[in-house]
Amino acid sequence: MITSKPPVSTITSFTLFLIVTVVVIGMNVYTLLLLPSPAWYHYAIIGILLPIGGFVLYKIFIRYQIVRLGNNRVEVRFPVLRQERKYTLEQIQFWFENQVKTGKNSVYKELVIKFSDDKKVTLSPKESTEYEKVVQYLKQKVAKKKIVIK
């Protein structure tokens, strides 16, 4: 089975970012509660870091997904949400690989797999391990369901 999940280095760096964010927010909240008239930048720091930290927490950790392909099945697990979806290859409506040129020599790739229950899975090489193996597996098993996006 092919297992695609976020790389450990990505999870580690975002964990460190969240720890620093929580510490900075905590220090500023403590200052707001302690001082009778705190400076304006304490409010600004909280106002900026709270949405960014919340977004990172949701996107990276709460929506953490593990995709497994093999034995003519696709399994999508969300460990934090304790959800698991299992599909057969026949339940794939379509899939495509989107490529966007981001510079002179660089290309951003993104793989989208849509299932019959209107759920979709999105993978990219920077955010998921085994990306190329997943694309190869789909090309071998469900090549007819690939659509071309221009």
N, C-alpha and C positions, 0 to 999 in steps of 0.2 A: 504494500500500500504506500502511496505517496502522501506524505503529511506536510502541509503548508501552514505555517504559523508565523507570527512576527519574530524577527531575530532577537536573540538575547541582548545584543548591544543596544537595540532600540528600546527595549523594555527597561534596561538599566539606566540609560540616559534620561528617559522620561520619568523614571522613579526618582532619580536625583533632582530633576527639575521640580517635581511635585514636592519633594521634601523641602527644598529651598523656598519654594513658593509658600508653603504652609508656615514655615518658620518666619518669613518676612511678614506675611499677613498677620500671624499671631503677635509678632512684636509690635506691629502698628495698631492692632486692636487693643493691646495692653496699654500702649501709649495714649490712645484715645480715651480709655477708661481712667487712666491715672492722672493725666494732666487736665487742669480746668479749662484751658483754651489751647488745644493742640494746633500745630501748624497745618496749613492747607494741604501740604504734600502727603500727609498721612492719609487723608481721605483719597487723594489721587492714587496713591500706591494701592490701596485696597480696591478702589474702583477699577483699576487696570488689571491687577493680578487675579482678582476673584473670577472674572469671566474667562480669562485665559486658562487659569488652573482648572476651572470647571469643565471647559471644553476639552482640555487634554485628558482629564480624568475620564470623561465620558467616551471620547473617541478612541483612546488608546487602551484603557483598562476595562471599562464596563462593556464596550463593544469588542473586546478581545475575542478573536475567532480562530478556530482550528479547523482546517478543511482537509479531509482525507478522501482520496480517490483510489479506487481499486476494486476488483471483483465486480465490475459493472455497477458500482454504486458510488454515490457521493454523500459524504457525511459532513455536516456543518455543525460544529459545537461552539457554544458560547458558555465557557466554564463559569464566568462570574454571574451570568444570568441563569445558569443551570438549565439551559435550553439545548436541545439536540434535534436536528432535523436530518432525516435520512431519505435519500432519493435514489431511484434507479436511473440509469442513463436515459431511459425512455421518457422520464419526467423532465428532462432538459428541453425547454422550448427552443432556446437558441443560445449561442455564445459568440462573443467576438473579442478581438484584441484591438484596442484602441491605441494608436501610436501618434504622439504629438512631438514635433520637432521643437526642442526647447533651446537650442543653440546651434552653433555651426556643426558640432560633431556629436551632440547629445540628443537622445530621444527618450521621452517619457512613455512607458508602456503601461497599459492597464487592461486586465482581463476581466470581463463581465460574463457571468453565467446566470441566466434567468431560468427559473423552474416553472412548472405548470401551476403552482399555487401563487404565482406572481411575486415570489421572494427572489432576491438576487444576491449573488456573492460577487464581491469585487476584490481582485488581487492585483498587486503590483510588485515588481522585482525588488524595489527598495523597502517595501513594507512586509514582504512575505518570503519565506524560504521556499525552495523547490519550485520556483515560478516556472522555469523552463520545462521541468518535468511535467507540471500540470498542463501546460500548453501542448506538449507532445502527446500526452495521454488523451487529451480531448481531440487532437488531430487524428489519432489512430482510431479512437472508439466512436466518436460522434462528429466526424468531419462534415457530414451532410447538414448538420444543424448550425454550422458556422455561417454567420452573416457578414457581409462586407460593409463597413462604415466608411464613408468618404468625407 
